[in-house]
Amino acid sequence: MKLQQLRYIWEVAHHDLNVSLTAKSLYTSQPGISKQIRLLEDELGVEIFSRSGKHLTRVTPTGEKILKIAGDILRQVDGIKQLTQEHNSPNHGSLSIATTHTQARYALPSIIEGFIGKYPDVALHMHQGTPVQISEKAADGTVDFAIATEALELFSDLLMMPCYRWNRCILVPKDHPLAQLDSLTLEDVALYSIVTYVFGFTGRSRLDDAFREKGLKPKVVFTATDADVIKTYVRLGLGIGIVAHMAYDPEADSDLVAIEAGHLFESSVTSIGFRKGTYLRGYMYDFIEAFAPHLTRNVVDEAMALPNKEAQEKYFAGIKLPVC
């Protein structure tokens, strides 16, 4: 069994069983990959992939288990490489992050600008997606860090650390009736058509929970993953917008009024996480601390040493998070 063979089966599985595409990504030949996979299957005495003619059709149940172990081995090998690179070239390397549009657009730009200024020789890669996509990319090693708010139960394979709390605002045109109220209630909001985030994005579940607890049914007429898109349709008169407060820019959005809604909805917590057992380079610690100053190197190391998720949640429970 060769490490190269494990790399091939792992990459084929993560390229939708497309051997040709895998070969291009690895700068090798399709017949060479197919041959090595066959040799590995012959050596192990099991099929990792089911076939129809020359095409791979699915991963077998045994293959799923083999791939999980192969992924663990490849991550350990990557950890060894990271360790040696940290010793030989501490300020060179790469950092990949998976997150949602809201984080990438509003929370991260200043952090990334400062990071690139400090580490010009570290290549930074940003992946945007749904919470499911983010968790999968982090769990399988496609990215180093996941930054997310919703559906943290999907991130059970990761160490997730709380970064900051945030809440929402109601966006309306300046002449809208809600802009004239001294005190906004959820009942007031429920009277109007709503434009907001797709369920599963950017704290949407908190919004749904708030209406449900009051016995109200919000009239959500349009959803999007992008706050800028939501603002566009508020301007078109489709409805009132409910977005993360950080998405409102007083200058760029001067034609809209942002009404504070922190008293209407429970605040959400954005967390950053990585695979358990990941070897963190020095610049990775620095990125985490730049994004969440309370997550110092010592705090991260202590969290990594905790035995389970319950212990981790208890550890972070006493930390007062900043509010954005």
C-alpha positions, -999 to 999 in steps of 0.1 A, spaced: 0 0 0 13 34 -10 5 68 3 0 79 -34 -28 53 -37 -46 67 -7 -43 102 -22 -58 89 -54 -88 73 -39 -94 103 -16 -92 128 -45 -114 106 -68 -141 105 -41 -139 142 -37 -141 149 -75 -175 132 -78 -158 99 -89 -146 117 -121 -112 101 -127 -104 124 -157 -110 155 -136 -90 141 -107 -61 134 -131 -61 170 -143 -62 184 -107 -32 161 -98 -13 167 -130 -11 130 -138 -27 106 -162 -62 90 -160 -49 55 -168 -23 59 -141 -48 67 -114 -72 39 -125 -43 14 -124 -32 24 -89 -68 22 -76 -71 -13 -90 -38 -23 -75 -49 -11 -41 -82 -29 -44 -64 -61 -54 -40 -58 -25 -69 -52 0 -92 -78 -15 -122 -54 -16 -138 -30 -40 -135 6 -29 -156 18 -58 -185 2 -77 -182 3 -115 -203 2 -146 -180 -6 -175 -150 17 -171 -169 43 -151 -170 46 -113 -206 48 -101 -204 49 -63 -183 43 -32 -190 9 -16 -199 7 21 -164 -8 28 -149 19 6 -166 46 28 -147 32 58 -114 30 39 -118 65 27 -124 78 62 -91 62 74 -73 73 43 -84 109 50 -71 107 86 -38 94 73 -35 121 47 -43 148 73 -16 134 96 9 135 67 -2 171 60 4 179 97 40 167 94 45 189 63 30 219 81 53 213 111 84 212 90 73 242 70 67 261 103 103 253 113 119 261 79 96 289 66 74 302 94 60 331 73 53 311 41 24 289 34 -13 290 27 -46 295 46 -80 286 33 -113 297 49 -149 286 42 -176 310 53 -209 327 42 -213 357 21 -221 380 51 -189 371 69 -168 374 38 -184 407 28 -188 425 61 -168 409 89 -136 397 73 -122 424 50 -104 444 76 -91 412 92 -78 399 59 -62 432 49 -43 433 82 -33 396 78 -20 400 43 0 431 54 17 410 81 21 378 61 25 388 24 39 353 16 9 334 29 -16 327 1 -51 332 13 -81 314 -2 -117 322 5 -146 297 -1 -182 308 2 -211 284 7 -240 272 27 -234 259 63 -235 223 50 -209 231 23 -187 249 48 -188 221 73 -180 195 46 -151 215 33 -136 219 68 -142 182 78 -126 168 47 -96 191 48 -105 212 17 -102 243 40 -83 251 72 -109 272 89 -147 273 89 -165 305 100 -202 301 106 -232 311 126 -260 287 117 -263 249 119 -234 243 142 -246 208 148 -232 200 113 -197 208 126 -194 179 151 -160 169 137 -146 204 143 -135 224 173 -158 254 171 -148 285 191 -172 315 197 -160 348 182 -187 375 187 -224 381 191 -244 401 166 -280 410 160 -303 423 133 -318 455 120 -349 462 100 -343 481 68 -370 503 53 -372 533 30 -371 567 48 -408 573 43 -419 539 55 -445 538 85 -421 517 106 -395 545 104 -419 568 122 -424 545 153 -408 553 186 -408 517 197 -408 488 173 -426 455 182 -426 421 165 -463 426 158 -455 457 139 -429 438 118 -454 410 111 -478 434 94 -455 438 64 -440 416 37 -404 406 46 -373 402 26 -345 383 45 -320 355 45 -326 320 31 -333 295 60 -300 281 74 -281 313 66 -268 341 88 -290 336 119 -322 330 100 -334 304 126 -333 330 154 -357 351 133 -381 322 128 -380 313 164 -389 348 175 -421 349 154 -430 314 164 -428 322 201 -452 351 196 -476 330 176 -470 351 145 -466 340 110 -441 363 91 -449 371 55 -415 362 40 -419 370 3 -383 369 -9 -351 353 5 -315 355 -5 -281 346 8 -266 380 1 -276 411 22 -268 434 -8 -295 415 -28 -319 419 1 -313 456 2 -319 459 -35 -354 444 -32 -362 466 -2 -354 495 -25 -377 481 -51 -406 480 -25 -409 443 -23 -409 444 15 -390 454 46 -356 439 50 -342 420 80 -304 417 79 -274 414 101 -267 449 115 -231 447 102 -246 446 67 -259 482 70 -235 509 58 -248 544 68 -231 560 37 -238 534 10 -273 528 24 -282 564 32 -315 560 13 -326 534 38 -333 536 75 -319 509 98 -342 503 128 -325 485 157 -341 450 162 -318 436 190 -348 437 214 -369 416 190 -345 387 182 -321 367 203 -285 375 193 -265 350 172 -230 339 178 -204 335 150 -178 308 155 -145 298 139 -134 262 138 -110 237 125 -106 199 123 -96 182 156 -59 173 155 -50 200 130 -15 213 133 -19 251 135 9 272 120 19 304 138 1 326 113 -31 305 118 -31 314 155 -26 350 145 -55 350 121 -78 335 148 -67 361 174 -72 389 148 -107 378 141 -115 372 178 -90 388 202 -101 367 232 -90 336 213 -53 339 221 -29 311 214 -31 299 250 -69 298 249 -69 279 216 -44 254 229 -64 248 261 -95 243 240 -78 218 218 -67 198 248 -102 194 262 -116 158 258 -151 165 243 -176 190 230 -193 193 264 -160 203 280 -154 228 252 -188 244 256 -183 247 294 -148 262 288 -162 290 266 -194 296 285 -176 320 309 -161 341 282 -179 374 275 -181 378 237 -178 412 220 -209 425 202 -208 436 166 
